[in-house]
Amino acid sequence: MSDKLTRTPMLEQDAAERITNFDEVALGYTEELMLKEASRCLHCKEPTCVDGCPVSVPIKEFIALLKAGDYAGAAAKIKEKNALPAVCGRVCPQESQCEKVCVLAKKQAPVAIGRLERFAADFELANGFEEPAKPAPTGKKVAIIGSGPAGLTAAADLAKRGHAVTVFEALHKPGGVLVYGIPEFRLPKRIVEAEVENIEGLGVEIRFDSVAGRLFTIDGLFEEGFEAVFIGTGAGLPMFMGIPGENLNGVYSANEYLTRTNLMKAYLFPEYDTPIKRAKRVAVVGGGNVAMDSARTALRLGAEKVYLIYRRSEAEMPARKEELDHAKEEGIDFRFLTNPKQVLGEEGWVAGLECVAMELGEPDESGRRRPIEVPGSEFTIEVDAVIMAIGTKANPIVPTTTPGLDVTSRGYIAANEETGATSRPAVFAGGDIVTGSATVILAMGAGRKAADAIHDYLTNSKP
C-alpha cells in the first residue's frame, strides 16, 4: 500500500500499564515518525483542510516548515492563528474538522494534522518560547470573563493588537475546562500552564478567585474603566436525570468528579487535601467525551469494574473514536441500549443502579434514532458509585446579574454568531455559554471572532 495512504501511528502507553497511572496516554511522534507523516501532505494549491479549522490555522505552511526542519518556525506559524497549539494538538477533534476535508481522506487516511501540530508545539515547549512582540498600547481596556479556551483566545488576539486585557477567572487556576474537565492522562496540566504563561507574556493580566455576578458585575467593570467585555464562562452547570436516589452519597456529577480529580488533584490524596470516593464498582451514565474521561478516571482511581451506561447504540455515541477505542482497550464495560431508572441505596450510600433495556425508534430532533424503553426489561447492576455525565447547561449567575442581557429559552446568552455581540452594547460572548457544550476549538473560534469584533468596536466606535 502506498505510504501516501497509510497514516503513521503514534506511540502510546500500553493499556495494562496506563490504567495504573495518570501519565499521558498518547506519547506523540518522534522526529522520524513526524517526518514520515508530514511527507504525506500533498501541499494542495487550495488546501481544503484550512476550511475545516475553526481558527484557520495555515496547515499547509506549517507542515512545509516541519518538512524543512524549521520546527520553531512551524510552531510560530501555527500560533499566528492558534494561541493554544499544544492543547489543540491533543484534544481537538481533527477527525471531524480539518482532517475530515483533507484531500487524502477521499481515498483512505487523512494527514494526521493534529499530531503534527502537537509535535511543533511540543518542540517549542521543550526549547522555550520566543519572546512575543508587544505592539504599541492603544489605551483601550477590555475585560474577559472566564479563562477557558474562548476567553484565552480572545485575550491573546486583543493583546496582540495593543489593548490592555484583564481576564477574570472564578477558580484558582487558569484554563477553564482545560484544567478542571480534561484528565491529566489526556492533557497534562503543565501543557496548559505553559501555554497560558505564553499568553500572559503578551501582557494579559489574569485575576483569580473572581466570580462574575458575585464579586463583581459587568456594570461594575464598565464603572472601573473597561470599555468592552467578553463573556466566555462556558456551560458548567451539571445536569442530572431526576431519577430516585440521585441524592445518595456516592452519586457525582461528572463536573464534580473530574474537577476534584483534575484541578484539585484528588488522585494524589492525602498529599493534596481533596478526598474523593475510590469506589470498587462504578457506573458512568452518558456517551460523550466527558463520560469517557469519567470512566477512565475511575479506573485510575482503583475501580475494579467500570460500566458505561448509554441509552443508544455505539453508532450514536458522540464521543471521539480515539477516546472510545482507548476506553475499550482499558477494559471499560460498555452497556449500550441501557438507561438508569433509579439509584439504589444502603444506609445512605450507593449500592446499585436499576436499569432498563432500550430499543431505537424513529429519529428525533438531533437526527439520531430515539431510544424507547423495552417493557419488563428492568435489571440491576451492583455498584458503589454513580457518575452522571449527561451534559451541562449554562450557569445563570452572569445573565441574572446583567440587566438587559438577552438569553435563549435554554438560558444561554443570545449572541451574534459571527461577532459575539449581545443585546448589551460593548458586551460580547462566545463559546459554550452561547452554543451549549461543544469542543475546545469551536470555543476558540468564537473567541477569535469576538476579538475581531471588539477590536473593530474599540477602533471605530469609541472616541
N, C-alpha and C positions, 0 to 999 in steps of 0.2 A: 504494500500500500504506500502511496506517495506520502513523503514527510509533510507536504502541504496539508494533507487531510488528517494527519494524526496529531492530536493535541498532546502536548508534553505534560505528563503527570507531575504533581507537586508532592514533595516529601511530606509525610505526616507521622505523628506518633502512632505506634501500634495501639489498637483499641484496648487490648488487655492491660496495657501499661497506663494509658492516658486516663482511664476511669479511676485511677488511684491518685491523681494529682490535678491541679488547676493550671498546669502549664499549657501553653498554646498548642492546639492540635495540629494545625497546618503550619509547617515549618518554612514554607517559602521556597523559591527557586535558588539553587546555586547559580553562580555566574554561567557555568556551562549549560545548565538547563534553560536559563533565561535567554541566552543567545540562540539556542535551538528553537525556542518558541518564538522569539522575535523575528527569526528568519522566515517564519510562515506568513508574516504580514505581506500583503500584495501591494501596499502603498498606492491604493486606488487614487485616481485623479480626483474623484469626488467621493471622499470617504463617508459612506452612509453610517458608519459606526458613530460618528460625532452627532448625527441627528438623534441617536438613541440615548445620548448622555444628557441628563437634566442640567448639567452645568457647562456643557460644551467643551470638555477637555480636548485639546488638539492631539488626538490619539496618534494619527499618522506621524506627526512631527516628533512626539516623544519616543515612539518606538524606533524611529530612524536614529535618534540620538543614542538610544541604547545599543543599537547595532554598531554604531560608530565608536562605542566605548566611552562616550561622554555621559556618564551616569549622573553626575551633578547637573549637567545641562538638561537631562531628561526630567529630573525632579523639578528644576526651575520652570521648565516648560509646562509641566502639569499644574504647578502652583499659580500659573497665570490665571487659571480658571477654578482651581480646586484648592481651598485652604486646608483641607484635611486628607491629603492623598494616602497616608499610611492607614488611616481609618477606613477610607473607601476601598482600598485595595484588599481589605479583609472582610468587610460586612456589606458592601454594596452588591445588590443582586444583578450583576452584569449580565447574567444569562437571560434576563427579561428586558434588558435595555441595550447597551452598546453592542454586546456580543450577539444579541438576537438578530441584529440587522447587519452584522459582518457578512461580507460577500461570501466568505468560505462556508458560512452556515447553510448556504443553499445546497451544498453537496454533502458536508459532514460536520466537522467540528470547527467552530469559530476560533479565531485567535483568542488566547487567554488574556484579554486586555487587563482584567483586574489583577491577575498575578504579576503581570509586567509592571503595572502601576505600583504594586506593593514593593517589587524589587527596587525600583527607582527611589521610592520614598524611604525604604529601609536603608538604602545606601546613604541617603542624606542624614538620617537619624544617627547612623553609626559614625559618620565623618564630620558631623557638625553642620548647623545651618549657616548659610551665608547671611551676613548682617543685612536686614531688609532696608531698602532705601526709604527714607521718610520724606514725603512731599512737604511743601510749604503749608503751614496751617491756614485753614480758611476762616477760623474764628467761630465756626458753627459747632454747636454741641448736640449730640444725638444720644439718646438713652435706648439701650437694648434690654428688654426684659426676658431673661432666660438665656443660659449659656449652652444650650443644646446645639445640634447641627445647624438649624436655621439662624439662631442668634449669632453663633460664632462666624458663620459665613457672611452675614450682613455686617457684623462688626469689622471683619477683615477688609471687606470691599470698601466700606466707608472710610476706614482709617487710611487706606491706600490713596484716597482722594483728599486727604488732609483734614478731615473732620475730626473733632475731639469726641471719642466714643467711650461711653461708660456702660458696662454690662452689669446688670443686677441679677444675681443668682440666689435662689432661695436656699439651696443646700450649701454645704461647706466645701465642696469641690466643684470645679467647672467641668462641663461636658454633658450635662443633662442625661438623656437615656444612654449615652455612650459610657457613662461611669456607673449609673445605677441599674441599668437594664440589661446590658450585654455582658455575659460572663467573661471572666479573665481568660478562659481557655479559647475563646473566640477573638477577644480583643483585649490584650494586656493593657492595664491602666497606664503603664509607663508610656505607651504609644500616645494615648490621649493627652497625657500631661505634657509630653514633648511638643505635640502639635499646638496645644493651647499656648505654651510658652512662646512659640514662634509667632503666634497671633499677638500676644502681649508685646512682643518685640516691635510690632508696628506702632505701638503707642496706646493700645487698647487697655483701659483700666477695668478690672473685674472686682466687684464688691460682693462678698459672700454673705450668707445668712440674711439675705434681703428679700423678704416675702412681699411681692407686689399685692396690694389690696389689704395688707395688714400693717406693715411698717411704713409704707408709702403708697401714694396713689398716682395715677397718671396725671391728674390735675396738679398734684404737688410737684411732679417733675417739671412741668411747664413753669410753675412758680419759681423753681430753682434755676431756671435759665435754659433748660433744654428746649431746643427748637423743633425737634421731631422725636417720635417714639416708635420703636418697632417691638411688637409683642410676639415672642417666639416661645411661649410657655409650654408647648406640647399638649398632649392629651393624656394626662397621667392619673386620672381618677378611675380607680379599678371598678370593674363590673362583676356582679355575682349573678347566680341563676335564680335566686329567690326560692330555692327548694328547702324543705325542712332539714335542720341540722347544720346549716351553714354557720351558725354561731358557736359551734363546738370548738374547744381547744384542739389545735392541730389542723384547722382549716385556714389556709393562707390565700390571699390574692397573689397572683404572680408578681405584682409590683412589690409587695412587701417582702416576699420570699427572695426575689432577686436583689432588691435594694439592700436587705440585710446581708446577703452573701457578697455582693459585688462591691458596693460602696462602703459598707460598714465592716467588711472582712470577717463575717461570721464563721467562715471556714477556718479561720485562724484562732478561734476562741480557745482558751481564755486570754491569749496574747492580745487580741482585740476584744474589748469587753462588749461583744454583741452576741447574745445567745440566739440559737435557732434550734428547732426540734430536729434531731437527727433520727428520722424515722427509719424503720426497717422495711416497711411496705408502703409505697407511695402511689397515689393516683393523681395524675395531672389531667385536667379537663381542658381540651382545646386542640387546635390543629395547625396553629401558626408557628412562626419562629420563636415567639415567647414561650409557647408550650414546649417546644424542643429544648430551649435553653433551660427551662424549669426542670424538665425530666432529666436532662443530662447533668444538671447541677445536683439533683437529689442523689444520683448515683455516686457522684464525687464526695458527697457528704456521708456516704456509708450505707445507703439503702441497698438491701439485698434483692429487692424486686421493685421495679417501677413500671406502672401501667400508664399508657397514654390513651385516654378515652376520647374518641372523636365520633360525632354523630353521623358523619357522612363516610364515604369510602375514601381510600387512599387517593384516588384520582382527583378528588375535590379539595384535597388539603392545600391551604395557601402557603405552607412552609416552603422554604427553598429546598430544592432537591439535595443539595450538598448537606444541609442540616438534617434532612430526613435520612439520608444514607449514613451519616455519622451516628445518628441515634440508633439505627438498626444494627450497625456494627458493634455498638456498645452494649447491646442487649436489652434495649427498651422493648417492653411487651406492648405492641400496638393492638388496641381493641377498637376496630373500626365498626361503623354502624351500631354504635352503643351510646346511650345517653343516661346520665345520672337522674335518679328520681328523688333520692334523699340520702343525706349523710347519716350514718348510724353511729350512736354514741354509747359509751360506757363510763359512768362516773364523770361525765362532763368532757370526756376526751373522744376523739375519733376512733371508731372500732371497725368501721366498714363503709362501703358505698353500695347502695342498692341501685341497680341499673336496669335498663330495658333495651331490648334489641330494636333496631330501626331498619326501615327499608326506604329506598329512594323513590319518590313520586315524580310529579311534573316539576320543571324548572321554576324557581322563584325569581324575585326581582334581581337577584345577583347573577342569574344565569345558570346557577347550579341547581341540580335536582333537589327538591325539598325532602328533608328526612321526615318519615312518618313512623310513629310507634307501632310495633307489632304486638297486638293484644295478647296478654297472658305470657309474655316472654321475660318477665322480671327475674333477675338473679342478683346475687350479692358477691362482691369482691372484698376480701378481708384486707383492710389497710389501716394504718395508724396515722396517716396524714393525707390531706387532700389539698391540691393546689389548683385554684381556678385561674385559668389562662384563656379566658373567653373574650378578651378585648378590654379597651379602656374608653373613657369618654372625657369630654372637656371639663376641667376644673372650673367652677363658676366664680372663683374669687375675683379675678380681674374684670370680667364682664359686669358683675353685680356692683362693683365699686367704681365703675367708669360711666357716668351719665352720658347718654347719647350714643353709646357704642352698641350698634345693632348686632344681634346674634341670630343664628338659624333656629329652626324648630327643634334641633337636636342639641342646642346650647353652644355650638361652635361660633367663633367670631365670623361675621359676614365680611368678606374682603374681596376686592377685585382680583381675579385670577392672574392677571398679567402684571399688576403693580403692587398688590398687597394693600391698597388704600382701603380704609374703613369708612364708616359713616362719620367719624370724628376727623376734622381737619388736622393734618400733621401727625395722625396716628395710623400706623401701618401694622399689618400682621401677616404671618406666614408659617407654614409647617403644619404640624398635627393639630394645632389649636384652630386651624381653619379647615383642614381637609379631613380631620379624624386620623386615626393611626395609619401611618404609611411608612415609607422607607427613609433611611438617613439621607440618601442622595436626593430624594424628592424634596425633603425639607430644606436641604442646602440650595436646591434650585429656587425654591420660594424665597429664601433669604437673599439670594443674588438678585432676583427681580425686584424685591422690595428695596434693596440697597440702591439700585439704579433709579428707582422712583423717588427715593428720599433725597438722593443727590440732586436730581432734577428739581425737586421741590425747593431744596435749600438754595440752589443756584439761581433758579428762575422765578421763584415765587416769593422768596424772602428778601426784604430790603437789605 
